[in-house]
Amino acid sequence: MSKTIRLTTAQALVRYLVALRVDDASGEHLFGGVFAIFGHGNVAGIGEALYEMRNELPTYRAHNEQAMAHAAVAYAKAHMRRRMMACTTSIGPGATNLVTAGALAHVNRLPVLFLPGDIFITRAPDPVLQQVEDFHDGTVSANDCFKPVSRYFDRIAHPAQLLNALPRAVSVLTDPALCGPVTLALPQDVQTMAYDFPEDLFAPRHVRFAALPPVDADVVTVAALLRSAKRPLIVAGGGMLYGFASDALRTFAEAHGVPVAETQAGKGALPWDHRLQQGSIGVTGSPAANGLARECDIVIAVGTRLSDFTTGSHSMFGGAALVNLNVNPLDAQRWRGVELRADARLGLEALSQALSGWRAEPAWTRRAEEAGSQWRDDIARITGQREVDLPYEGDVIGAVQRSSPDSTMNDIVVGAAGTLPAELHKLWRTTTPGGYHMEYGYSCMGYEIAGGLGVKMAKPDREVIVIVGDGSYLMLNSEIATSVMLDKKLIVVVLDNSGFGCINRLQQACGSVPFNNLLTDCVQGPLGVPRIDFAAHAASLGALSENVKTIPELEVALARARAADRTYVIAIETDPNKTTVEGGCWWEVAVPEVSERAEVRRAREQYENDKKQQKP
């Protein structure tokens, strides 16, 4: 008979997490820590359990539940999904504040473990403080909001449930196809219930991240299709990074003369200056990548879900055949492509072997090399030093990269929403996977600073630079204080264009007038538009900070920021109207079919004409 140990539900859960190790040379803990904001629903149960194990599993106190979950998700992304964090909250607003971050993790296929407190399973004191009641279903609580955004959800109604719930949770968190957020709802009385758990549940164990090999017959089918192609194009997605497939990608591209374009999640899979690198693809794409995408005869989509931004709302690839190399069956079936279900590295290696002796048409490879080289020259021109009255994102990006003392471009840039994903996707240069950290699956305003904190916790030896618009900054900035408290230095560059400049431009492109986006176009009281001092605000949170006006001033400030001993925030005013005109393609945004305004009617006519490009 196996030995048992009497523990509370919360104690058993925490000890189980501590026991998990990554099955590699490092042998590190699978969980790097737990973010916690305590309330009456978790302080006495899981709070005590975390205290007991604080030396083995650090507990980090944040300032906002959504933000701490963003940090946890970014931590996992920076570790290429091989390490992760948990987040615990109380039962009401603390729990529901996690839901947005859950959706973000779900869309981006990133692991995070949510441990929200829940109502009493006995219902003896119902309704309790912060309880959400469903008048038709007594089993429902606020935590049911997690079900649509969790890859696995369980409500622990008895301690013994952990015996199967915990292995299931870890299985999902570490599965390359299922990977995403997991929620274990913890009723506050169940957290404190004791049970005789088997001791071997807490024995140290190593978690192996399996790589799915391809089926030989599928490799033969895809290889035959490629051998008939002359103008192939690889679209590299996030699966390239999570599968550690960069070397395999380089080898494949060079062996077969195939150019490479990168999605937002896949940027950095191939060094920015590689001769076959075409840069970004799609709506935020480069002229090089998009030009080839319109004329290629086959697309090899590797580790990408082919979102509308990648495909130009499915208008980019014309009559090209499509191969989907992906571990996820849903993604492998996108747009009726030929499926090759496999890990990115193993799939590319097997396919390259099957294609021995085959190369793309030489003229196509030469054209790609010339187009990529021209685009790199254009990037240098666009981001180069120049005199401007009011800088725009491209000027700022150039200044940030020039400020790096590391010629290998080892900085990690973090961004999420607005104009910056387009500008950074096109213009940021990185030589290393992970040097570009963009959350653009959910495009969540407010991710930037919290995400930067998570990246810095994962990569403490790298300079982490958050570039964020004023709109996102104002939505969620509290983790500046957390970064100071944890001694996790960030450089935060705030681009102040006095509102939501990206959506203001989109609004006008759809025929509308500027309305409710830039501060000057919003309803105002007698005091008018507020003048926000971002440097003063950041200083109040414990950071070093300054406001600058010009790009030369920014470059000097960046030097001070790099030398600083704590988080440093620099704010600069930017042009809300200017963007990088090179590159890009159509993106479907529905325009009203009926309007009294001629501008909207013209935009609708253009919209209907553009829709004709869409592949069914």
KOLMARPA-276187 format. One record per residue: y, x, z of N, C-alpha, C in turn; residue in three letters. Coordinates in steps of 0.05 Angstrom, whole numbers, plus 5000, padded with zeros to 4 digits. Example, Ala and Ser with C-alpha at 12.3 -4.5 7.8 and 13.67 -1.06 7.14 Angstrom:
<pts>
488652645156491052465156493452645156ALA
495552575142497952735143500152585157SER
</pts>
This chain:
<pts>
497650175000500050005000502550185000MET
504350124982506750294980508550255004SER
509950475010511850465033514350295025LYS
515550175045517950025040520250125057THR
522650055050524950115065526749865066ILE
527649795090529249545093532149605088ARG
533249475067535949515059537249245052LEU
539849235052541149005041541049015010THR
541648784998541748774969543648984958THR
546048994970548049184961547249474964ALA
545949534988545049804992542849884972GLN
541049704966538949764947540149804919ALA
541949644911543249674885544549944882LEU
546150024902547550274901545650504901VAL
543550494917541650714918540150744891ARG
539650514879538350524852540050674832TYR
542650604832544450734813544651034818LEU
544551114844544751394851542251544841VAL
539951414840537451544833537251614803ALA
538951484787538751524758540051784748LEU
538551934732539552174721539352164690ARG
541052324677540952344648538752544641VAL
537052474623534852644616535652854595ASP
537253044605537953274588538253514606ASP
539253734595539353984610541253964634ALA
543253784632545253764654544053624678SER
542253424673541153274695543153124712GLY
545453064700547652924714546852644721GLU
548252534741547952254748548752084723HIS
547151874718547751694696550451554701LEU
550851484726553351354734555251554746PHE
557651584734559551774744561151674767GLY
560851424774562351314797562551014794GLY
563950904814564450614814567450574819VAL
568650424801571450324806571250074823PHE
572850064844572749844862575549754871ALA
575949494870578249374884576949164902ILE
577149204928575749034947577248784954PHE
575748574959576748324969574648204987GLY
575047954996573247845015570447805003HIS
570147804977567647754964565948004960GLY
566948244966565348484962565848704982ASN
567848674999568548895017566448945039VAL
565248725049563348765071560648835061ALA
559848735038557148785027557049045011GLY
557949024986557749264969559649484978ILE
561849404991563749605001562449785021GLY
560949675040559449835060557350005047GLU
555949895027553850045013555050284998ALA
557350244986558650464971559650684991LEU
560550595014561450795034559150975043TYR
556750855047554451015055553651225035GLU
554151165009553251354988555651484974MET
557851504988560351594975560151884966ARG
558452044978558152324969556552354944ASN
554652164940552952174916554052004893GLU
555551794900556651614880559551564887LEU
561451704875564251674883565351394878PRO
566951294896568351044892571251104887THR
572350984865575051034857576650774860TYR
578850784873580550554878582650534856ARG
582750324841584750284820586950094829ALA
588650024810590849844817590749574802HIS
588949554783588649304768585849294758ASN
584549064761581749044754581149074724GLU
582848954707582448994679582749284672GLN
584749414683585349694677583049874686ALA
581949824709579749994718577349964701MET
576849724691574649684672575149824646ALA
577649814636578249964612577750264616HIS
578450364640577950644646574950704646ALA
573350524657570450554657569250554629ALA
570250374612569350364585570050614569VAL
572550714573573450954560571751194569ALA
571051204594569451414605566751434590TYR
565551194586562951184572563351264543ALA
565451174530565951254502566351554499LYS
567851674518568351964517565752114521ALA
563851994535561252124539559252044518HIS
560251924496558551834474556251654485MET
556851494505555051294516552851414533ARG
552951674539550751804554551251804584ARG
553751744592554351694621556151454622ARG
556351324645557851074647558751034676MET
560150804680561150734707560550444712MET
560850374738560650094746563350004757ALA
563749744758566249634769565549404788CYS
566749394811566249174830568849044838THR
568848774841571148624848570348404867THR
572348264877571848024892571247784874SER
571247534885569947314870571747164851ILE
574347184853576147014837577647154816GLY
580347184819581947324798581047604794PRO
580047744814579048014810576748014790GLY
574947824793572747804774573647734746ALA
575247524744576047434717577847634703THR
579147804719580748024707579048214691ASN
576448224697574648404682573848294655LEU
574248034651573047914627574148024601VAL
576748074600577948194576576748464570THR
576348624591575148894587572248854578ALA
570848644588568148594580568048524550GLY
569848364541569948304512570448564496ALA
572148734506572748984492570249154490LEU
568749184512566349344513564249214495ALA
564048954494562148814478562548864448HIS
565048834439565748874411565249164403VAL
565849354421565649634414562949754421ASN
561049594430558349694436558349914457ARG
559849874479560150084499559049984526LEU
557750164541556450074566558350084590PRO
558249874606559549854631558049654648VAL
557749714674556349534692558349384710LEU
558449124707560248964724558748854748PHE
559848884771558748784796560748604811LEU
561348374799563348204812562048054836PRO
563648024857562747844879562647564869GLY
561047394883560747114875560746944900ASP
560646684896560846494918558246504935ILE
558246384958555846374975553546234961PHE
551146364961548946234948547945984964ILE
548445994990547745765007549645535004THR
552045584994554145384991555045265018ARG
554245395039554945285066557945255070ALA
559645455062562445425067564045325043PRO
562745215022564145134998566244925004ASP
568644924990569445134972570745364987PRO
570145604979571245834993573745924978VAL
575246104990577646214979577046334951LEU
578646264931578446354904576146234888GLN
574746034899572545924884573445734862GLN
572145774838572645594816570245394816VAL
570945134819568844934820568544784793GLU
566144734785565544564762564644304773ASP
566044094766565443834778562843704767PHE
561743824746559243724734556843904738HIS
557344154747555144344750555544514774ASP
554044474795554444614820553644904819GLY
552244984797551345264795553445444783THR
555645324772557645484758559645604777VAL
560445854772562645984786564346124765SER
566446254775568146414757566546614741ALA
564446714753562846924740561446834715ASN
561146574711559946484686561646554662ASP
564246624667565946714645564846974632CYS
563247114647562147364637559947334616PHE
558747094616556347064599556847114569LYS
559047014558559547074529560147364523PRO
561047514543561847794537559947994549VAL
557647904558555648084569553148094551SER
552048334548549548364534547148274551ARG
547548304577545648194596547148094621TYR
546447854630547747724653545547634672PHE
546047684698544247574718545847524743ASP
545047304757546247244783544047294804ARG
544547474822542547554841542547354865ILE
540647174864540446964885538647044908ALA
537147254905535447354926535047654923HIS
534847814945534648104942532348194924PRO
530048044924527748134908528348124878ALA
530347974870530947964841531748234830GLN
532748414848533548684838531248834826LEU
528848774835526548924826526148904795LEU
526948684784526848664754529648664741ASN
531648574756534348564744535448844739ALA
535049034758536149304754534949454731LEU
532349464728531249594704532149464678PRO
532349194678533249064654536149144647ARG
537849154668540649224664540849504652ALA
539449694664539549974654538449994626VAL
536349844620535149844594537249764573SER
538749554578540749464559543049674557VAL
543949774580546149964580545550214564LEU
543050294563542350544550540850514523THR
540550264514539250214488541350244466ASP
540750404445542750454424543450204408PRO
541750014406542349764391543449544409ALA
542549524434543449304451545849384467LEU
546549634468548549744486551149574487CYS
551949524512554449374517554649314546GLY
556449134554556949074582554648914594PRO
554048974619552148834635553448724660VAL
552948474667554048354691551848274710THR
552048374735550348274756552148144777LEU
552247874776553847724795552547734822ALA
554147794843553147844869554347644890LEU
553047414895553947234916554347394942PRO
556547334956557347514978555347505001GLN
553947275005551947275026549447425018ASP
548747404992546347554982546747854984VAL
549247944979549848234982548948345008GLN
549148185029548648275057545848215067THR
544248065051541547995060539748245058MET
537948275078536148495079533448425067ALA
532048635057529448585044527848855046TYR
525248835047523549075047523049165019ASP
524649355009524449454982522349674980PHE
520849694959519049924956520650184954PRO
519750394968521250644969521350774941GLU
519250734925519250864899521350754880ASP
522650524887524850424871527150614870LEU
527350774891529750954894529051244889PHE
526651294879525951574872527651664848ALA
528551914848530152004825528651974799PRO
529951864779528751824753530651894731ARG
529451994709531152084687531051864665HIS
533451814655533751614634533851754607VAL
532051674590531951804563533351624543ARG
535051734527536451584506534851624481PHE
533451414474531651434451533151414425ALA
532351564405533451554378531451424360ALA
532251204347530451054330529951194303LEU
527451264298526851394272526651194250PRO
527151274225526951084203524051034195PRO
523650814182521050744170520850894143VAL
518651034139518451194114518851024089ASP
517750784089518050624065520950554059ALA
522450514081525350444077526850694066ASP
526150924076527351174066526851204036VAL
524351144027523651163999525350973982VAL
525650723993527150523978530050603975THR
531250703997534150783996534451023978VAL
532651213980532851463964532651393934ALA
530951203927530751123899533351003889ALA
534550843906537150723899539250933896LEU
539351123913541351333912540951513887LEU
538551563880538051743857539051623831ARG
539451363831540651243807543651223808SER
544851323830547751313834549051563824ALA
551551543815553051773807555551813824LYS
556551603836559051613851558751503879ARG
557251643896556751543923559051603942PRO
559251443963561251483984560051424011LEU
560251604030559351554057561651434073ILE
561151214087563051114107561951164134VAL
563151344149562151434175563351264197ALA
561651134213562550964235561951084262GLY
562350934283562051024310559251114316GLY
557251004302554451084306554051374300GLY
555651494283555451774277556051944303MET
558051854318558752004342556651954364LEU
555951694368554051634389551351744384TYR
550651794359548151904351548152214349GLY
550452334356550852624353549952724326PHE
550952584306550052634278552052794261ALA
553952924273555953064258554853284241SER
553053434252551753654237550153544214ASP
548653334219547053204198548853094176ALA
551152984184553052884164554053104146LEU
554953324159555953554143553853664124ARG
551453694135549253794118548653614094THR
548553354099548053164078550253164057PHE
552753154066554953144048555053394030ALA
554653624042554753874027552353904008GLU
549953824018547553854001547653683977ALA
548953443979548853243957551553183945HIS
553653333954556253303941557453033946GLY
556952913969557852633974560452643992VAL
562552523983565052503999564652324023PRO
566252374044566052224069568752094076VAL
568651834083570951704094570251604122ALA
572251574139571651514167572951254176GLU
571551094192572650854204574250944229THR
575550754242576850814267574950934288GLN
572650804291570650904311569351164302ALA
569251214276567851444266569551684261GLY
572151664265574051884259573352124277LYS
573152354265572352594279569452664274GLY
567952504260565152564254564952814237ALA
566952854220567153094202569953214207LEU
570153484210572753604215574853514194PRO
577253484203579353384186579853544161TRP
579253804162579753974139577354044123ASP
575153904127572753954111573353874082HIS
572254024063572953974035572153704024ARG
570153574037569253314028570353084045LEU
572053154064573352954081575552804066GLN
575252544065577352384051579252244071GLN
578652264097580452134117579651854122GLY
581551704131581151424140580551234117SER
579151024123578350824103579450554109ILE
580050394089580750104093583650044096GLY
584249844112586949744116588749964126VAL
587650134143589150364153588250624140THR
587350604115586050824101587951004086GLY
586951234079588451424063588251354033SER
590051454017589851413988587251533977PRO
586351763988583951893979581551723983ALA
581151634008578751474015578751214000ALA
581051074000581050803988580850823958ASN
581951033946581651073917578751103909GLY
577251263924574351293918572851033924LEU
573650893945572250653953572350443930ALA
574550443916574850243894573250313869ARG
572350563867570950643843568150753848GLU
567250763873564550863878562450663868CYS
560050753863557950573854555950513876ASP
556150663899554450593922555850693947ILE
555750523968556850593994554550634013VAL
554550864027552650914048554150874074ILE
553850644086555250574111553450664134ALA
554450854150552750974171554050914198VAL
552650754215553550704242556150544243GLY
556550364224559050204224558249904222THR
559849734234559449444231561049334209ARG
562449504193563849414169565749184175LEU
567549234194569549024201571548984178SER
573148784181575048714160577048944155ASP
577649094176579549324172578249544156PHE
575649574158574249784142573949694113THR
573349444109572749344082575149224067THR
577449224080579749074068579048784065GLY
578048664087577148384087575148334064SER
573448534060571348534040572448524011HIS
574548674007575648683980575548973968SER
574549163984574949443977572849553958MET
570349483960568249633947567249513921PHE
568649303912568049193885565149133881GLY
564049243859561249193852559349403862GLY
560149573881558449793891556049673906ALA
553749813903551449743920552049843948ALA
550649733968551149793996548549864010LEU
548550084024546450164042547550164071VAL
546150024089546950014117544950174134ASN
545750414142544150574160545250524188LEU
543650384205544550294231542250234249ASN
542650284275540550214295540549914301VAL
542849784298543149514305542349324282ASN
540449144286539448984264541648804252PRO
543448704268545648534258547448704239LEU
548148944248549849114231548349214207ASP
545749254209544249354186544049144164ALA
544548894171544348674152547048594140GLN
549148734146551848654137551948634107ARG
553148424098553848394069551448434051TRP
549148354061546648364044546048634033ARG
546848844049546249114040543349184044GLY
542449404032539749504035539649634063VAL
537749544079537549624107535949884110GLU
537050064126535650294136536050314166LEU
534350174181534750164210533850434222ARG
535750574233535050844244537450954258ALA
536951144275539051314287540451464265ASP
543051494268544651624247543651894239ALA
543052064259542152334254539452334240ARG
537552194252534852184241534752064214LEU
536351854210536451724184537551904162GLY
539752044168540952224148539152454142LEU
537852564163536052784158533652704140GLU
532452474146530252384130531052314101ALA
533452204099534352124072535052374056LEU
536152574069536852824055534352964044SER
532252964061529753084053528552934029GLN
528752664029527652504007529252543982ALA
531752633985533552663961533752953952LEU
531853113960531953403953532353433923SER
534453593916535053643888537053443875GLY
537553223889539453033878542253093888TRP
544253063870547053093877548652873863ARG
550952823874552852643861553752773835ALA
554852603818555952713792558052923799GLU
557853163787559753383794562653303792PRO
563353153772566153073768567052903791ALA
565252733802565952563825566452743850TRP
564752933854565153113877567653273875THR
568253373851570753523847573153343851ARG
573053103841575252913845575752863875ARG
573552833890573752783919575053023933ALA
574153263925575353503938578353523932GLU
579153463908581953473901583553253915GLU
582353013917583752793930584052843960ALA
581952953972582153024001584153234006GLY
584253433989586153653993589053553989SER
589453383969592153263965592953103989GLN
591152954001591852794024592552964048TRP
591153184052591853364074594553484070ARG
595253544045597953634039600053414046ASP
599353174039601152944045601552914075ASP
599352944090599552914119601553124130ILE
601253374120603153584129606053514122ALA
606453394099609153314091610153084108ARG
608452884112609352644127609952704156ILE
608352884168608652944197610353194202THR
611353314180612953554183615653514195GLY
616853734203619453724216621553644195GLN
623253454203625453364186627553234203ARG
629953224193632153104208632152804203GLU
632052644224632152354221633952244243VAL
635252024237636951884257635151744278ASP
633151614268631351474286628451534277LEU
626851674293624151744284622251504283PRO
620051534269617951334270615351464278TYR
613151314279610651414290609751684278GLU
610051704251609151944238610652194248GLY
613252164253614752394264613752474291ASP
613152274308612252324335609452454334VAL
607652354318605052474316605152764307ILE
606852824288607253104280608253274303GLY
610153174318611153334341609053384362ALA
607453184367605253214387603353424378VAL
602553424352600553614343601753894341GLN
604253914334605554184333605754304361ARG
605854134381606254234408603754354420SER
601454314407598954414417598754714414SER
598154864435597755154432595055224421PRO
593355024418590555074409590355024379ASP
589855224364589755194335587255034326SER
585254994344582954834337583454544341THR
585854474350586654194355584654054374MET
584554164398582654074418583653844435ASN
586153754431587153534446585553274440ASP
585553094459584452824454586752624454ILE
587052484433589152274432587852004438VAL
589251844453588251574460590251364451VAL
589251154439590950934430589350674429GLY
590650454421589250204420590450004400ALA
592949924403593849694389596649744377ALA
597449544359600049564347599949734322GLY
602149874317602350044293600850304296THR
600550404320599450664324596650704314LEU
594850504316592150554304592250614274PRO
594150494260594350554231595350834227ALA
597550904241598751164237596951394247GLU
595651354270593851564280591351594263LEU
590351364254587951374237588451544212HIS
590851504201591551654177592251944183LYS
593851984204595252234207594252434228LEU
592752334248591852514269589652694258TRP
589852944265587953144256586253244279ARG
583553234276581853334297579453474285THR
578453674298576153824289573653754304THR
573953604326571653554343571053254347THR
568553174347567952894353569052824381PRO
570352594383571552514408574452604411GLY
575552754392578352844393580152614386GLY
579052404375580652164368579351934382TYR
580751814402579551604419581251354415HIS
580351184397581850944390580150694397MET
581250514412579950254417581050064396GLU
579550014375580549834354578549624346TYR
576349604361574549384356575749124367GLY
576949144391578248914403581248934402TYR
582349174395585149224392586749104416SER
585949204439586949084464589449234475CYS
591749094473594149204485593749244515MET
594549474525594149534553591849724559GLY
590249764538587949954542588850244544TYR
591050304532591750584527591850764551GLU
593450694571593850874594591250874611ILE
590150634616587650614631585450764617ALA
585250724590583250874575583651174577GLY
586151254576586751544579585751654605GLY
585951494626584951584652581951614651LEU
580551424639577651454637576751694620GLY
578251744599577651984582578052234598VAL
580252254613580752494629578652534650LYS
577652314662575552334682572952444669MET
572552374644570152474630570552754620ALA
572952824611573553084599575853214613LYS
575453304638577753404654578953664643PRO
577553804626578554064616580054034590ASP
580153784579581553744554584353614560ARG
586253674543588853544545588653274533GLU
589153064549588952794540591752684536VAL
592352604512595052504505594852214497ILE
596152044512596351764507598851704491VAL
598651594467600951504452600951204452ILE
603051084462603050794468605750674461VAL
605750434451608150284446609250164471GLY
611850094470613149974494611849714502ASP
610949554482609649304488607149334504GLY
605349514496602949564511603449694538SER
605449874539606149994564606949784585TYR
608549594576609549394595607249204604LEU
605249174586602948994594601249114616MET
600849374615598949494634599449794638LEU
600849864659601550134663600850244691ASN
599550074707599150144735597350384740SER
595650454720593850674725595250944721GLU
597850944715599351194718599251284747ILE
599551094766599351154794596551254801ALA
594551134790591751214795591351494785THR
592451564762592051834751593252044768SER
595551974780596852164799595152184824VAL
594251964835592651964859590052124856MET
588752104833586252234828586552514816LEU
589052604812589652864800588352884773ASP
588652674757587652674730590052654711LYS
591052884704593652904690593352794661LYS
595252624654595552524627598252604616LEU
598452624590601152634577601352364563ILE
603352214570603751944559606351944543VAL
606151884518608551874500609051574494VAL
611251474503611851184500613851164476VAL
613051004456614750954433616150694437LEU
618650704441620250464448621650364423ASP
620450154411621850024388622849744396ASN
623149694422624449454432622949194425SER
620249214427618748964422616049014409GLY
615048814396612548824382613048874352PHE
613649134345614549194318612349144297GLY
609849194304607649154285607448864276CYS
607448684296607148394289609748284277ILE
611948404283614448324271614348374241ASN
613248604233613048664204610948484191ARG
608748434205606748254194607847974190LEU
609347884209610647624208612347594183GLN
613847794177615647784154613947804128GLN
611747964129610047984105608747724098ALA
608547544118607347284113609547074106CYS
611947164101614146994093615846874115GLY
615146944140616646834162619147004168SER
620846894184623247044193622547184219VAL
623947404227623447534252623847334275PRO
621747294292621847084312619947154335PHE
621047204359619547224384617847474385ASN
618547684370617047934371618848164381ASN
620948234366622848424376624548284397LEU
625348434418626748304440629248164431LEU
630548284410633048154401632547884387THR
630047834380629447574366628147374385ASP
628347424411627047244430629147074444CYS
628346864456630146694473631146874496VAL
633746864501635047034521636846864539GLN
637046954563639046844582641646974579GLY
643546914596646247024594646447334596PRO
644447454609644547744612643547894587LEU
642347744568641447874544638848034547GLY
638448214528635948374527636048584548VAL
633848614563633748824584633649104572PRO
634949284585634849564578632849694597ARG
630549764587628349864603628350174604ILE
628450284627628350574631625550654637ASP
624050724616621150784620620751034637PHE
622551224635622251464651622551404681ALA
624551244687625051164715622651004725ALA
621550834709619250674717616850854723HIS
616251044705614051224708614451394733ALA
616851484738617451644762616851484787ALA
617351224786616851054810613851034816SER
612151094796609251084800608151364807LEU
609951554810609051824818608852024796GLY
609451954772609252144749611852294746ALA
611652524732614052654722614752524696LEU
617352524689618052364666620852434655SER
621252354630623952384619624252214594GLU
626652144587627352004562628452214543ASN
627652194518628852374497629752204474VAL
631452324458632652174435631552274408LYS
631052534406630452654379627752784380THR
626752854356624252994354624353274366ILE
626553424361626753684374626653664405PRO
628053454415627953414444625153344453GLU
623653194437620953114444619153364445LEU
619553544426617853784425618353954450GLU
620753974459621354134483620153984508VAL
620453724508619253564530616253594531ALA
614953594508612053624507611153894519LEU
612754104514612154364526612254344556ALA
614254214567614454174596612054004606ARG
611353804590609153634598606453784599ALA
606053954580603554114580603454304603ARG
605654394612605754584635605754454662ALA
606054184662606454034687603754024702ALA
604053964728601653944745600753664750ASP
601953464737601153184741601853034716ARG
601152774716601752604693604652614686THR
605252634660607952674650608452464629TYR
610552304632611152084614613752154599VAL
613652134573616052184556616451934539ILE
618851824540619651594524621651664503ALA
621151554479622951614457623351354440ILE
625851304432626351064416625351114387GLU
624150914375623050944348623850704331THR
623450744305624250544285622150314284ASP
622950074289620949854288620149764260PRO
621649864240621249764213619749954194ASN
619750214201618550414183615650454189LYS
613950494169611250574171610550774149THR
608250894151607251074130606450904106THR
607750924084607150754061604750844046VAL
604051094047601651194033599151064044GLU
597350984025594850884033594850584039GLY
592850494053592650214061591450034039GLY
590849794046589849594027590249324038CYS
589449124023589848844031588248774056TRP
589348604073588048504097588548204098TRP
586448054101586847764101588047654126GLU
590447554124591747404146592647134133VAL
591646914142592046654129595046584131ALA
596146494108598946404106598946104103VAL
600845964116600945674114600945574085PRO
599245364081598945254054601345074047GLU
602744974067605044804063607344904080VAL
609744924068612045014083614544924068SER
616644874084619244814072620745064062GLU
619745294070621145534064619945664039ARG
621645754021620745863996619346134000ALA
620246284021618946544026616046504034GLU
615446304050612746254058611046164034VAL
612245994017610745903993610046133975ARG
611946313972611346553955609146723968ARG
609246753995607246914009604546774006ALA
604446504006601946364003600846403975ARG
602546403955601646453928600446733925GLU
601746933938600647203937598047213952GLN
597847073974595447063990593046953974TYR
593546743959591346623943590546803921GLU
592446953910591747143888590147373899ASN
590947473923589547693935586647623943ASP
586247373951583547293959581547303936LYS
582547313912580747323889579247593888LYS
580347793903579048053904576548053922GLN
576347863939574147863959571447833946GLN
569648003955566847983947565447773963LYS
564047583950562747363966560447463983PRO
</pts>
